[in-house]
Amino acid sequence: MSKQVQDVETIFCHGVGDDFLVVVTRDGKRLFRAKLGLSETSAGPRPAKFRLKNGSSEEPRQPDEFVELARRAERIRISEQTSRTGRDELREMLTGYQLEAKVVRTCRYCASSGRYSPITTDTAVKDGQDWICTDCASRELERELSYVGGVKGAAMDRLEELMLEVQDLERIVNLLKGRLDPDLTKFDTISATTDEVDPVRTDSLNLHPGLQELLEDRFDTLLPVQSLSVEHGLFDGDDQLVVSATATGKTLVGELAGINNVLNGKGKLLFLVPLVALANQKYEDFQDEYGHLVDVTLRVGASRINDDGNRFDPGADVIVGTYEGIDHALRTGKEMGDIGTVVIDEVHTLKEDERGHRLDGLISRLKYTCEQRAKRREEYQGAQWIYLSATVGNPQQLTEALEATLIEFEERPIPIERHVTFADGQEKVRVENKLVKREFDTESSKGYRGQTIIFTNSRRRCHEISRKLEYSAAPYHAGLDYRRRKTVERKFADQELSAVVTTAALAAGVDFPASQVIFDSLAMGIEWLSVQEFHQMLGRAGRPDYHDEGKVYVLVEPDCSYHNSMEMTEDEVAFKLLKGDMESVMTHYDEGAAVEETLANVTVGGKAAKRLNDRMLGDVPTKHAIGKLLEYDFIDGFEPTPLGRVVTEHFLEPGESFALLDGIRKDAHPYGLVADIEMRDEQL
């Protein structure tokens, strides 16, 4: 003991029952722990027992040894958590030996474990009525998180960061129980930004009289992104890639170029979108806005097996279609006449695994078709290409690959406040109900009630959520018929619905003027959302003509994944999406995609197939793909075989083709064959 008492720095005392835990430290390190008991004497309280603690055992020592320790210590501290009676008794005893002690605030967990851990309200975390050190608070948070699943990585970092920021463990625990605390759920704000662009006056445009009059009746000046496009050659026939946030007016760029070219006899307009729902919506918009000037038709190719061409007039002035619908027309040799303008909306689809290669191939085939027609018809000058997207991570590179002019405008008309909170699958609906009610009960300065889009990962979940919301809401997904979708759109526009619940797969096709977006899930089917898709969806929150700000809530279920093929969990994905940079838009080819697009290029271009492959954005292994096509008996020379023609006309992958052949040889029922093929694709 004599060595141990030399140069003692601190003696820390903490009341435990009727005794005191004594911790002796030197140079910040604990020398030993002991238990001290006092008894009342005629001279006042005095040490009556002193035992060194070693694990669970105790070694009795002379009580006077405590006094010797106390006299050699530089300072004596008593924990604030010790009872007032205990503190008074201990200080009276020390005063009897002409020693002083100071009461200090310490971490309760540390003190109980025999650690001296002084804290202040600036460095501690509140735990109920007490304060604890940050290390213990982190351990307690981790323990609480273990009850709701193994939260780790970025989510754990975020929660610890929040806890240290607000210095309150209970508030963080409540957050995990789905309680809405705006100070805690708020992740950041995407500020409203305005780029200085001189607006182009509509009366300065030299458009076809019919379009010029219509435009001047609607607007005095063009919006900034539209003005930039006009200044950089929109009406001179230049190809353009227009990258700008949702609700900044980029769609009108394509419409103006296309309608003007139609009216001036330069060829028809193809306005292409990735989804049937969006094509239907654009078809209605074109009919309403330009129907008195041009004929409009729809080409969606909704069925892979049966194409009846319903409502499609290849001779119309404007063809609104899905990528697949127009590609089907090319693959089956349908003549569409002189094409003056091609607008590719949501061009970032090029990066998607399932649809990217088909859009890449479509662009190549459509350009080839226009070029071949221009060679045959001297008066036809080919098509102007306008590519539109709100989210492109590599706009310069993509512009060069598409051989276009970049029109990039980064303005966000109104700010978007992004929030993150944690809840399990059942709790999520209760949180969504609160958020929807709160938003619908709030009116903007423009006089509109707040309305919500809830994105989830399945049609079934759409119906489940919409049924459980207290205010009027409706599901909205590709499984609903056209009339039901139009009814939902009308009711939302008339503010008869507080919310629509839709699948993430339909994000690009949702055009509701919502002030709030809620992510019930961060998955699209069995795949996690990409940063691109996430930004596309959250960009739906807030419209400048309706709302003062947009709100986005990401509801995260800790340790959750929706399929065993998912490598990450939802809490990990959430912060990857919130902090992630936009991915580059470029198409990648596996063997199946290379075979499918090469077969389509052979069908459309014959011997020019290699040239069509070479002009595509992605790197297509043409020789390998041709070899596989010959092996599968899909082509004969540079012509598709009857089998190859069926495969390409119905967008079948090689695996699907062989599944069909095998089923036919086994006399399987046609409906069963179709069901088997459709089951191969995740239906959303």
C-alpha positions as CSV (number, residue, x, y, z in Angstrom):
1,M,0.0,0.0,0.0
2,S,2.9,2.4,0.7
3,K,3.9,2.4,-3.0
4,Q,0.3,2.9,-4.0
5,V,-0.3,5.9,-1.8
6,Q,2.7,7.9,-3.3
7,D,1.7,10.7,-5.6
8,V,-2.0,9.9,-5.5
9,E,-3.8,12.3,-7.9
10,T,-7.5,11.9,-7.1
11,I,-9.6,10.0,-4.6
12,F,-13.2,9.7,-5.9
13,C,-16.0,8.6,-3.6
14,H,-19.4,7.5,-4.6
15,G,-22.2,6.4,-2.3
16,V,-23.4,2.8,-2.7
17,G,-26.0,1.9,-0.2
18,D,-24.7,2.7,3.3
19,D,-21.1,2.6,2.2
20,F,-18.9,4.4,-0.3
21,L,-17.0,3.1,-3.3
22,V,-13.6,4.7,-3.3
23,V,-11.6,4.9,-6.6
24,V,-7.9,6.0,-6.4
25,T,-6.3,7.3,-9.6
26,R,-2.9,8.6,-10.7
27,D,-2.0,10.1,-14.1
28,G,-5.6,9.4,-15.2
29,K,-5.3,5.7,-14.5
30,R,-7.0,3.8,-11.8
31,L,-4.7,2.3,-9.1
32,F,-7.4,0.4,-7.2
33,R,-10.9,0.4,-5.9
34,A,-12.0,0.0,-2.3
35,K,-15.1,0.1,-0.1
36,L,-15.3,2.5,2.8
37,G,-17.7,2.3,5.7
38,L,-18.2,5.1,8.3
39,S,-19.4,4.9,11.9
40,E,-20.5,7.6,14.3
41,T,-18.1,8.4,17.2
42,S,-17.9,11.1,19.9
43,A,-15.6,13.0,17.5
44,G,-18.0,12.6,14.6
45,P,-18.1,10.2,11.6
46,R,-14.8,8.2,11.3
47,P,-13.6,5.3,9.0
48,A,-14.8,2.0,10.4
49,K,-14.0,-0.4,7.6
50,F,-11.8,-0.2,4.5
51,R,-11.6,-3.1,2.1
52,L,-9.7,-3.3,-1.2
53,K,-11.8,-4.7,-4.0
54,N,-10.3,-7.3,-6.4
55,G,-13.1,-8.5,-8.8
56,S,-15.8,-10.0,-6.6
57,S,-13.5,-10.5,-3.6
58,E,-12.5,-8.0,-0.9
59,E,-9.3,-7.6,1.2
60,P,-9.8,-6.0,4.6
61,R,-7.4,-3.2,5.5
62,Q,-6.9,-0.9,8.4
63,P,-9.4,2.0,8.3
64,D,-6.6,4.5,9.0
65,E,-5.1,3.6,5.6
66,F,-7.9,5.5,4.0
67,V,-7.0,8.6,6.0
68,E,-3.3,8.2,4.9
69,L,-4.5,8.0,1.3
70,A,-6.7,11.0,1.7
71,R,-3.8,13.1,3.1
72,R,-1.5,12.3,0.2
73,A,-4.2,12.9,-2.5
74,E,-4.0,16.1,-4.6
75,R,-7.8,16.3,-4.6
76,I,-10.8,14.5,-3.2
77,R,-14.1,14.3,-5.1
78,I,-17.5,13.1,-4.2
79,S,-20.1,12.2,-6.8
80,E,-23.2,14.3,-7.1
81,Q,-25.2,11.1,-7.3
82,T,-24.3,10.3,-3.7
83,S,-27.2,11.1,-1.4
84,R,-27.2,14.4,0.3
85,T,-27.0,12.6,3.7
86,G,-24.0,10.5,2.5
87,R,-22.2,13.6,1.1
88,D,-22.7,15.5,4.3
89,E,-21.4,12.5,6.4
90,L,-18.3,12.0,4.2
91,R,-17.4,15.7,4.2
92,E,-17.8,16.0,8.0
93,M,-15.5,13.0,8.4
94,L,-12.9,14.6,6.1
95,T,-13.2,17.9,7.8
96,G,-12.3,16.2,11.1
97,Y,-8.9,15.4,9.5
98,Q,-8.6,19.0,8.1
99,L,-9.3,17.7,4.6
100,E,-11.6,19.2,1.9
101,A,-13.7,17.5,-0.7
102,K,-15.6,18.9,-3.7
103,V,-18.9,17.5,-5.0
104,V,-18.7,16.9,-8.7
105,R,-21.1,15.8,-11.4
106,T,-20.0,12.4,-12.7
107,C,-21.3,9.7,-15.0
108,R,-23.7,7.5,-13.1
109,Y,-22.7,4.4,-15.0
110,C,-19.0,5.1,-14.6
111,A,-19.3,5.8,-10.9
112,S,-21.2,2.6,-10.3
113,S,-18.5,0.7,-12.2
114,G,-15.7,2.3,-10.2
115,R,-14.6,4.8,-12.8
116,Y,-13.9,8.4,-12.1
117,S,-15.6,10.3,-15.0
118,P,-16.3,13.9,-14.2
119,I,-18.8,15.6,-16.6
120,T,-20.4,18.9,-17.3
121,T,-23.7,19.7,-19.0
122,D,-21.6,20.7,-22.1
123,T,-19.9,17.3,-22.4
124,A,-22.6,14.9,-21.0
125,V,-25.8,13.3,-22.3
126,K,-29.0,13.4,-20.4
127,D,-30.4,10.0,-19.4
128,G,-33.8,10.5,-17.7
129,Q,-33.1,12.8,-14.7
130,D,-29.4,12.1,-14.8
131,W,-26.4,12.9,-16.9
132,I,-23.9,10.3,-18.2
133,C,-20.7,10.5,-20.2
134,T,-20.7,10.2,-24.0
135,D,-19.0,6.7,-23.9
136,C,-21.7,5.3,-21.6
137,A,-24.4,7.1,-23.6
138,S,-23.1,5.4,-26.8
139,R,-23.1,2.0,-25.1
140,E,-26.7,2.6,-23.8
141,L,-27.8,3.6,-27.3
142,E,-26.2,0.5,-28.8
143,R,-28.1,-1.6,-26.2
144,E,-31.4,0.1,-27.1
145,L,-30.7,-0.4,-30.8
146,S,-30.2,-4.1,-30.2
147,Y,-33.9,-4.3,-29.3
148,V,-34.9,-3.1,-32.7
149,G,-32.3,-4.8,-34.8
150,G,-28.6,-4.5,-35.4
151,V,-28.3,-0.9,-36.6
152,K,-24.8,-0.2,-37.7
153,G,-22.6,1.7,-40.0
154,A,-23.9,5.1,-41.3
155,A,-27.2,4.8,-39.4
156,M,-25.4,4.2,-36.1
157,D,-23.1,7.1,-36.8
158,R,-26.0,9.3,-37.5
159,L,-27.8,8.4,-34.3
160,E,-24.7,8.9,-32.2
161,E,-24.1,12.3,-33.9
162,L,-27.7,13.3,-33.1
163,M,-27.4,12.2,-29.5
164,L,-24.3,14.2,-28.9
165,E,-25.9,17.2,-30.6
166,V,-29.1,17.2,-28.5
167,Q,-27.5,15.6,-25.5
168,D,-30.5,13.5,-24.7
169,L,-30.5,9.7,-24.9
170,E,-34.3,9.4,-24.4
171,R,-35.1,11.6,-27.4
172,I,-33.0,9.3,-29.6
173,V,-34.7,6.2,-28.2
174,N,-38.1,7.8,-28.9
175,L,-37.0,8.4,-32.4
176,L,-36.4,4.7,-32.8
177,K,-40.0,4.1,-31.7
178,G,-41.4,6.2,-34.6
179,R,-41.9,9.5,-32.7
180,L,-41.7,12.6,-34.8
181,D,-39.3,15.1,-33.5
182,P,-38.5,17.6,-36.2
183,D,-35.2,18.7,-34.6
184,L,-34.0,15.1,-34.7
185,T,-35.5,13.8,-37.9
186,K,-34.3,16.7,-40.0
187,F,-31.3,15.6,-42.1
188,D,-30.7,18.7,-44.2
189,T,-32.3,21.3,-46.4
190,I,-31.7,21.4,-50.2
191,S,-31.9,25.2,-50.6
192,A,-33.8,27.0,-53.3
193,T,-31.4,28.3,-55.8
194,T,-31.8,30.7,-58.7
195,D,-29.3,31.0,-61.6
196,E,-29.1,34.3,-63.3
197,V,-30.5,33.8,-66.8
198,D,-32.0,36.5,-68.9
199,P,-35.5,35.3,-69.8
200,V,-36.5,35.1,-73.4
201,R,-39.7,36.9,-74.3
202,T,-42.2,34.7,-76.0
203,D,-43.1,37.5,-78.4
204,S,-39.5,37.5,-79.7
205,L,-39.7,33.9,-80.9
206,N,-40.3,33.3,-84.6
207,L,-42.4,30.2,-84.3
208,H,-45.2,28.8,-86.5
209,P,-48.1,31.3,-86.1
210,G,-50.4,28.7,-84.4
211,L,-47.8,27.8,-81.8
212,Q,-46.6,31.4,-81.4
213,E,-50.1,32.5,-80.6
214,L,-50.7,29.7,-78.1
215,L,-47.4,30.4,-76.4
216,E,-47.9,34.1,-76.1
217,D,-51.4,33.5,-74.6
218,R,-49.8,31.3,-71.9
219,F,-46.5,33.1,-71.0
220,D,-44.9,36.5,-71.3
221,T,-41.4,35.0,-70.9
222,L,-39.8,31.5,-71.0
223,L,-38.5,29.9,-67.8
224,P,-34.7,30.0,-67.4
225,V,-34.0,26.4,-68.7
226,Q,-36.2,27.1,-71.7
227,S,-34.5,30.4,-72.3
228,L,-31.1,28.7,-72.2
229,S,-32.2,26.0,-74.6
230,V,-33.5,28.6,-77.1
231,E,-30.3,30.7,-76.8
232,H,-28.3,27.5,-77.6
233,G,-30.0,26.5,-80.8
234,L,-33.3,24.8,-79.9
235,F,-35.0,26.3,-82.9
236,D,-32.0,25.8,-85.2
237,G,-32.4,22.1,-85.1
238,D,-29.5,21.4,-82.6
239,D,-29.6,18.2,-80.6
240,Q,-29.7,18.9,-76.9
241,L,-29.3,17.1,-73.5
242,V,-31.4,19.2,-71.0
243,V,-30.6,18.5,-67.4
244,S,-32.6,20.3,-64.8
245,A,-34.6,19.6,-61.6
246,T,-38.2,18.5,-61.6
247,A,-40.7,21.4,-62.1
248,T,-38.2,23.7,-63.8
249,G,-40.0,23.5,-67.2
250,K,-37.6,21.3,-69.2
251,T,-40.5,19.2,-70.7
252,L,-41.7,22.2,-72.6
253,V,-38.3,22.5,-74.4
254,G,-39.1,19.2,-76.2
255,E,-42.7,20.1,-76.9
256,L,-41.8,23.5,-78.4
257,A,-39.1,22.1,-80.7
258,G,-41.3,19.1,-81.7
259,I,-44.6,21.0,-82.3
260,N,-42.9,23.8,-84.2
261,N,-41.1,21.3,-86.5
262,V,-44.4,19.5,-87.1
263,L,-46.3,22.7,-88.0
264,N,-43.4,23.8,-90.3
265,G,-43.5,20.5,-92.2
266,K,-40.2,19.2,-90.9
267,G,-41.6,15.8,-89.7
268,K,-43.5,14.4,-86.9
269,L,-42.7,14.4,-83.2
270,L,-41.9,11.3,-81.2
271,F,-42.2,11.9,-77.5
272,L,-40.9,8.8,-75.7
273,V,-41.1,7.9,-72.0
274,P,-40.2,4.8,-70.0
275,L,-43.6,3.9,-68.6
276,V,-47.2,3.3,-69.8
277,A,-48.7,5.5,-67.1
278,L,-46.5,8.4,-68.1
279,A,-47.2,7.8,-71.8
280,N,-50.9,7.9,-71.1
281,Q,-50.6,11.1,-69.1
282,K,-48.5,12.8,-71.8
283,Y,-50.9,11.7,-74.5
284,E,-53.8,13.4,-72.6
285,D,-51.6,16.5,-72.1
286,F,-50.8,16.8,-75.8
287,Q,-54.4,16.3,-76.7
288,D,-55.5,19.0,-74.4
289,E,-52.8,21.6,-75.2
290,Y,-52.0,21.0,-78.9
291,G,-55.0,18.8,-80.1
292,H,-56.4,21.8,-82.1
293,L,-53.1,22.2,-84.0
294,V,-51.9,18.6,-84.5
295,D,-53.1,14.9,-84.6
296,V,-51.9,12.9,-81.6
297,T,-51.6,9.2,-81.2
298,L,-50.4,6.7,-78.6
299,R,-48.0,3.8,-78.9
300,V,-47.3,2.0,-75.7
301,G,-46.9,-1.7,-76.7
302,A,-48.5,-2.6,-73.4
303,S,-48.6,-6.3,-74.1
304,R,-45.5,-8.3,-74.9
305,I,-47.4,-11.2,-76.5
306,N,-50.3,-9.5,-78.3
307,D,-49.9,-6.1,-80.1
308,D,-53.2,-5.0,-81.5
309,G,-52.0,-1.5,-82.3
310,N,-55.1,0.0,-80.6
311,R,-55.2,3.8,-80.8
312,F,-51.9,3.9,-82.7
313,D,-52.0,5.9,-85.9
314,P,-48.5,5.8,-87.5
315,G,-49.5,8.7,-89.7
316,A,-50.3,11.1,-86.8
317,D,-48.3,14.3,-86.3
318,V,-47.4,13.5,-82.7
319,I,-46.6,10.0,-81.5
320,V,-46.4,9.6,-77.7
321,G,-45.0,6.3,-76.8
322,T,-43.0,4.1,-74.4
323,Y,-39.5,3.1,-75.4
324,E,-40.7,-0.4,-75.9
325,G,-43.8,0.6,-77.9
326,I,-41.7,2.6,-80.5
327,D,-39.0,-0.1,-80.5
328,H,-41.6,-2.7,-81.2
329,A,-42.7,-0.7,-84.2
330,L,-39.1,-0.6,-85.5
331,R,-38.5,-4.3,-84.8
332,T,-41.7,-5.2,-86.7
333,G,-41.0,-2.9,-89.6
334,K,-43.8,-0.5,-89.1
335,E,-43.4,2.7,-91.2
336,M,-43.7,5.9,-89.3
337,G,-42.9,8.4,-92.0
338,D,-40.7,11.5,-91.6
339,I,-39.6,12.0,-88.0
340,G,-38.7,15.6,-87.4
341,T,-38.1,15.5,-83.6
342,V,-37.4,12.7,-81.1
343,V,-37.8,13.6,-77.4
344,I,-36.3,11.0,-75.0
345,D,-37.7,11.8,-71.5
346,E,-36.0,10.3,-68.4
347,V,-32.9,9.6,-70.5
348,H,-31.0,8.5,-67.3
349,T,-32.9,5.2,-67.7
350,L,-29.8,4.4,-69.9
351,K,-28.0,3.3,-66.7
352,E,-30.7,0.9,-65.4
353,D,-29.8,-2.8,-65.6
354,E,-33.1,-4.0,-67.0
355,R,-34.2,-1.2,-69.3
356,G,-31.0,0.7,-70.0
357,H,-29.7,-1.5,-72.9
358,R,-33.2,-1.4,-74.6
359,L,-33.2,2.4,-74.6
360,D,-29.6,2.4,-75.8
361,G,-30.5,0.1,-78.6
362,L,-33.7,2.0,-79.4
363,I,-31.8,5.3,-79.9
364,S,-29.3,3.6,-82.2
365,R,-32.0,1.9,-84.3
366,L,-34.2,5.0,-84.5
367,K,-31.2,7.1,-85.6
368,Y,-30.4,4.5,-88.2
369,T,-34.0,4.4,-89.5
370,C,-34.1,8.2,-89.8
371,E,-30.7,8.3,-91.6
372,Q,-31.8,5.6,-94.0
373,R,-35.0,7.5,-94.8
374,A,-33.1,10.8,-95.3
375,K,-31.0,9.0,-97.9
376,R,-34.1,7.9,-99.8
377,R,-35.9,11.2,-99.5
378,E,-34.0,14.3,-100.4
379,E,-36.5,16.7,-98.9
380,Y,-36.3,15.0,-95.5
381,Q,-33.4,16.3,-93.4
382,G,-33.5,13.8,-90.5
383,A,-34.5,14.3,-86.8
384,Q,-33.6,16.7,-84.1
385,W,-33.0,14.9,-80.8
386,I,-33.9,16.3,-77.4
387,Y,-32.9,14.3,-74.3
388,L,-34.4,15.2,-70.9
389,S,-33.4,14.3,-67.3
390,A,-33.5,15.7,-63.8
391,T,-30.7,13.5,-62.6
392,V,-27.4,12.9,-64.5
393,G,-24.1,12.4,-62.7
394,N,-21.9,12.8,-65.8
395,P,-23.7,15.3,-68.0
396,Q,-20.6,16.3,-69.9
397,Q,-19.7,12.7,-70.8
398,L,-23.2,11.8,-71.7
399,T,-23.6,14.8,-73.9
400,E,-20.5,13.9,-75.9
401,A,-21.7,10.3,-76.2
402,L,-25.1,11.5,-77.5
403,E,-23.4,14.1,-79.8
404,A,-25.6,16.8,-78.4
405,T,-25.3,20.3,-76.7
406,L,-25.6,20.3,-72.9
407,I,-28.2,22.6,-71.4
408,E,-27.7,22.3,-67.7
409,F,-29.7,24.4,-65.2
410,E,-29.3,23.8,-61.5
411,E,-32.1,26.0,-60.1
412,R,-34.4,24.5,-57.5
413,P,-37.6,26.7,-57.4
414,I,-38.3,26.0,-53.7
415,P,-36.4,24.5,-50.9
416,I,-36.7,20.8,-49.9
417,E,-36.4,19.8,-46.2
418,R,-35.2,16.2,-45.9
419,H,-36.0,14.1,-42.8
420,V,-35.0,10.6,-41.6
421,T,-36.7,8.6,-38.9
422,F,-36.7,5.0,-37.8
423,A,-39.7,2.6,-37.6
424,D,-40.6,-1.0,-38.3
425,G,-43.0,-2.1,-41.0
426,Q,-46.1,-1.7,-38.8
427,E,-45.0,1.5,-37.1
428,K,-44.3,3.1,-40.5
429,V,-48.0,3.3,-41.4
430,R,-48.7,5.1,-38.1
431,V,-45.9,7.6,-38.8
432,E,-47.2,8.1,-42.4
433,N,-50.7,8.7,-41.1
434,K,-49.4,11.5,-38.8
435,L,-47.3,13.1,-41.5
436,V,-50.1,13.0,-44.1
437,K,-52.7,14.5,-41.6
438,R,-50.3,17.2,-40.6
439,E,-49.5,18.1,-44.2
440,F,-53.1,18.1,-45.4
441,D,-54.1,20.3,-42.5
442,T,-51.5,22.9,-43.5
443,E,-52.2,25.5,-46.2
444,S,-49.5,27.2,-48.3
445,S,-49.3,30.9,-48.9
446,K,-50.6,30.1,-52.4
447,G,-53.8,28.7,-50.9
448,Y,-53.2,25.0,-51.5
449,R,-53.4,22.2,-48.9
450,G,-50.4,20.0,-48.5
451,Q,-50.6,16.7,-50.2
452,T,-48.3,13.6,-50.1
453,I,-46.9,11.0,-52.4
454,I,-45.9,7.8,-50.5
455,F,-43.5,5.6,-52.4
456,T,-43.4,1.9,-51.5
457,N,-42.1,-1.3,-53.0
458,S,-45.2,-3.4,-53.9
459,R,-48.7,-3.0,-55.2
460,R,-50.0,-4.9,-52.2
461,R,-48.3,-2.4,-49.9
462,C,-49.9,0.5,-51.8
463,H,-53.4,-0.8,-51.0
464,E,-52.5,-1.7,-47.4
465,I,-51.2,1.8,-46.6
466,S,-53.9,3.7,-48.4
467,R,-56.6,1.7,-46.5
468,K,-55.0,2.6,-43.1
469,L,-54.6,6.3,-43.7
470,E,-57.3,8.3,-41.9
471,Y,-57.7,11.0,-44.5
472,S,-58.8,10.1,-48.0
473,A,-56.0,8.5,-50.0
474,A,-55.7,6.1,-53.0
475,P,-53.3,3.5,-54.4
476,Y,-51.7,4.3,-57.7
477,H,-49.7,1.7,-59.7
478,A,-49.4,0.0,-63.1
479,G,-51.8,-2.7,-62.0
480,L,-54.8,-0.3,-62.0
481,D,-56.7,0.2,-65.3
482,Y,-56.4,3.5,-67.1
483,R,-59.8,4.9,-65.9
484,R,-58.9,4.3,-62.2
485,R,-55.6,6.0,-62.6
486,K,-57.2,9.0,-64.3
487,T,-59.7,9.2,-61.5
488,V,-56.9,9.3,-58.9
489,E,-55.1,12.0,-60.9
490,R,-58.2,14.1,-61.1
491,K,-59.1,13.8,-57.4
492,F,-55.5,14.6,-56.4
493,A,-55.5,17.7,-58.7
494,D,-58.8,18.8,-57.1
495,Q,-57.4,18.3,-53.6
496,E,-59.9,15.6,-52.8
497,L,-57.1,13.2,-51.8
498,S,-54.6,13.8,-49.0
499,A,-52.2,11.3,-50.4
500,V,-51.4,8.8,-53.2
501,V,-49.5,5.6,-52.5
502,T,-47.5,4.4,-55.4
503,T,-44.7,2.0,-56.3
504,A,-41.2,3.2,-56.6
505,A,-41.2,1.6,-60.1
506,L,-43.8,4.2,-61.2
507,A,-41.7,7.1,-59.8
508,A,-41.0,8.6,-63.2
509,G,-44.7,8.4,-64.2
510,V,-46.0,10.2,-61.1
511,D,-46.8,13.8,-61.9
512,F,-48.8,14.9,-58.9
513,P,-48.4,18.4,-57.4
514,A,-47.4,17.1,-54.0
515,S,-45.8,19.1,-51.2
516,Q,-44.5,16.1,-49.4
517,V,-42.8,12.8,-50.4
518,I,-42.6,9.9,-48.0
519,F,-40.4,6.9,-48.6
520,D,-42.1,3.9,-47.0
521,S,-39.4,1.7,-48.5
522,L,-36.1,2.4,-50.2
523,A,-36.5,-0.6,-52.5
524,M,-37.8,-1.1,-56.0
525,G,-39.1,-4.6,-56.0
526,I,-36.1,-6.7,-54.8
527,E,-33.5,-4.0,-55.6
528,W,-32.4,-1.0,-53.6
529,L,-33.0,2.4,-55.1
530,S,-30.1,4.0,-56.8
531,V,-29.0,7.6,-55.9
532,Q,-30.4,8.6,-59.3
533,E,-33.8,7.1,-58.6
534,F,-33.9,8.4,-55.1
535,H,-33.2,12.0,-56.2
536,Q,-35.8,11.7,-59.0
537,M,-38.4,10.7,-56.5
538,L,-37.7,13.2,-53.8
539,G,-37.7,15.9,-56.5
540,R,-41.4,15.4,-56.6
541,A,-41.8,17.3,-53.3
542,G,-43.0,20.8,-53.8
543,R,-44.2,22.9,-56.8
544,P,-43.4,26.6,-57.0
545,D,-46.9,27.5,-58.1
546,Y,-48.5,25.6,-55.2
547,H,-46.2,25.3,-52.3
548,D,-43.7,27.3,-50.2
549,E,-41.4,24.4,-49.5
550,G,-41.1,20.6,-50.1
551,K,-40.7,18.0,-47.4
552,V,-39.2,14.6,-47.8
553,Y,-39.4,11.9,-45.1
554,V,-37.3,8.7,-45.3
555,L,-38.7,6.0,-43.0
556,V,-36.0,3.5,-42.2
557,E,-36.5,0.0,-40.7
558,P,-33.3,-0.9,-39.0
559,D,-31.7,-4.2,-40.1
560,C,-34.4,-4.7,-42.8
561,S,-34.0,-6.1,-46.3
562,Y,-36.7,-7.1,-48.6
563,H,-35.1,-10.1,-50.3
564,N,-32.2,-12.4,-49.3
565,S,-30.3,-11.2,-52.4
566,M,-30.0,-7.7,-50.9
567,E,-26.5,-7.2,-49.5
568,M,-27.2,-4.0,-47.5
569,T,-29.9,-3.2,-45.0
570,E,-32.3,-0.3,-45.2
571,D,-30.6,1.8,-42.5
572,E,-27.3,1.4,-44.4
573,V,-28.9,2.2,-47.8
574,A,-30.7,5.3,-46.4
575,F,-27.5,7.3,-45.6
576,K,-25.8,6.0,-48.8
577,L,-28.7,7.6,-50.7
578,L,-28.8,10.8,-48.7
579,K,-25.1,11.4,-48.9
580,G,-24.3,9.7,-52.2
581,D,-23.2,11.4,-55.4
582,M,-25.3,11.0,-58.5
583,E,-24.2,7.9,-60.5
584,S,-22.8,8.2,-64.0
585,V,-25.3,7.5,-66.8
586,M,-23.8,4.8,-69.0
587,T,-25.1,1.5,-70.3
588,H,-23.5,-1.8,-69.3
589,Y,-24.0,-5.1,-71.2
590,D,-24.0,-8.6,-70.0
591,E,-24.3,-11.5,-72.4
592,G,-28.1,-11.5,-72.4
593,A,-28.4,-7.8,-73.1
594,A,-25.7,-8.0,-75.8
595,V,-27.5,-10.8,-77.6
596,E,-30.9,-9.1,-77.3
597,E,-29.8,-5.8,-78.8
598,T,-27.6,-7.3,-81.5
599,L,-30.6,-9.5,-82.6
600,A,-32.8,-6.3,-82.7
601,N,-30.1,-4.5,-84.7
602,V,-29.8,-7.4,-87.2
603,T,-33.6,-7.3,-87.6
604,V,-33.7,-3.6,-88.2
605,G,-30.3,-3.0,-89.9
606,G,-29.2,-6.3,-91.4
607,K,-25.6,-6.0,-92.4
608,A,-25.4,-2.6,-90.7
609,A,-25.9,-4.4,-87.3
610,K,-22.2,-3.9,-86.3
611,R,-22.5,-0.2,-87.1
612,L,-25.6,0.1,-84.9
613,N,-23.8,-1.8,-82.1
614,D,-20.8,0.5,-82.4
615,R,-22.8,3.7,-82.1
616,M,-24.5,2.6,-78.8
617,L,-23.3,4.1,-75.5
618,G,-22.4,0.8,-74.0
619,D,-19.6,-1.5,-75.0
620,V,-21.3,-4.3,-76.9
621,P,-19.2,-7.5,-77.6
622,T,-20.5,-7.8,-81.1
623,K,-18.5,-10.9,-82.3
624,H,-19.5,-12.8,-79.2
625,A,-23.1,-11.8,-79.5
626,I,-23.2,-12.8,-83.2
627,G,-21.7,-16.2,-82.3
628,K,-24.4,-16.8,-79.7
629,L,-27.2,-15.7,-82.2
630,L,-25.9,-18.3,-84.7
631,E,-25.6,-20.9,-81.9
632,Y,-29.2,-20.3,-80.8
633,D,-30.4,-20.4,-84.4
634,F,-31.8,-16.8,-84.0
635,I,-30.1,-15.6,-87.2
636,D,-29.2,-16.9,-90.6
637,G,-26.4,-14.7,-92.0
638,F,-27.6,-11.2,-91.3
639,E,-31.3,-12.1,-91.3
640,P,-33.4,-13.2,-88.3
641,T,-34.7,-16.7,-88.5
642,P,-38.5,-17.2,-87.8
643,L,-37.5,-18.1,-84.2
644,G,-35.2,-15.0,-84.0
645,R,-38.0,-12.8,-85.3
646,V,-40.4,-14.0,-82.7
647,V,-37.8,-13.5,-80.0
648,T,-37.0,-10.0,-80.9
649,E,-40.6,-8.9,-81.6
650,H,-41.6,-9.9,-78.1
651,F,-38.5,-8.6,-76.3
652,L,-37.6,-12.1,-75.0
653,E,-34.2,-12.8,-73.4
654,P,-32.5,-16.0,-74.6
655,G,-33.4,-17.8,-71.3
656,E,-37.1,-16.8,-71.8
657,S,-37.0,-18.0,-75.4
658,F,-35.7,-21.5,-74.4
659,A,-38.2,-21.7,-71.6
660,L,-41.0,-21.1,-74.2
661,L,-39.6,-23.6,-76.6
662,D,-39.2,-26.2,-73.9
663,G,-42.8,-25.6,-72.8
664,I,-44.2,-25.9,-76.3
665,R,-42.3,-29.2,-76.9
666,K,-44.0,-30.4,-73.6
667,D,-47.4,-29.3,-74.8
668,A,-47.7,-26.8,-71.9
669,H,-50.8,-24.5,-71.9
670,P,-50.2,-21.1,-73.6
671,Y,-51.4,-19.3,-70.5
672,G,-49.0,-21.3,-68.3
673,L,-46.1,-20.4,-70.6
674,V,-46.9,-16.7,-70.5
675,A,-47.3,-16.9,-66.7
676,D,-43.9,-18.6,-66.3
677,I,-42.2,-15.9,-68.4
678,E,-43.9,-13.0,-66.6
679,M,-42.9,-14.6,-63.3
680,R,-39.3,-14.3,-64.3
681,D,-39.7,-10.5,-64.2
682,E,-40.4,-8.9,-60.9
683,Q,-43.9,-7.4,-61.2
684,L,-44.2,-4.1,-59.3
